[in-house]
């Protein structure tokens, strides 16, 4: 069994890999798009970044497994790098700056290092377990908002593809309840950005009713290290197998989970 490394010892490796990815994202055009299903796509840059980062990490950390969104998993073990080469591809190909790179190191499924780079905003966030979350040298802290009426809440994208109509019932019911309660709702199109901005206090909560490790792993750690509660819809601690990814300033956690439960009960009542 692979022993747990000191997380901070592998943070420089992660930062180097993401710097390489950021340069590719800023200097190349998206190129041809590859369809990945209903209204989902990957660009040539998605693939180029994933291959470049995978090769770099294989050279620097040959014993650590790798999982990329586009080309899957290589290797096995307790330690695994997880990469989303372009989080927010739909934004990226339309020249919208709300997109970035998300790289995490997992130990037995739990993130211990995380880096999120937003190349077109000139911002990079990083964290390692137990040492806090940072933007450059500035330590991050979640907002102090205590009431939903003062909160800005980000929602993940609505579902597409098979089963989307069913999945979106809860999303739409939740949107309706949030619209009646919160200061503003935002749908920014990047899970990594949503989680980083909760950590940075720009958002008070981010609600994604899905959980893909390449989208969320780095942001989950960064948000946690900044003081956020990161949970599943039932209020339990977020894990790799959670059905959703919800990050909130701790003062809002109960209020957000209550709204989700009310939305779920509304859907069940409608289906009777």
Secondary structure, DSSP 4 states (H G I P E B T S, - for coil): -PPPP-HHHHHHHHHHHHHHHHHHHHHS---SEEE-STT-EEEHHHHHHHHHHHHHHHHH-TTSEEEETTTEEE--SSEEEEEEEEETHHHHHTT-S--EEEEEEEETTEEEEEEEEEGGGTEEEEEETTTEEEETTEEP------SGGG-EEEEPPPP-STTHHHHHHHHHHHHHHHHHHSSEEE--S-HHHHHHHHHTTS-SEEEES---HHHHHHHHHHHHHTTEEEE-TTSSBP-TT-S-EEEEEGGGHHHHHHHHHHHHHHHHHHH-
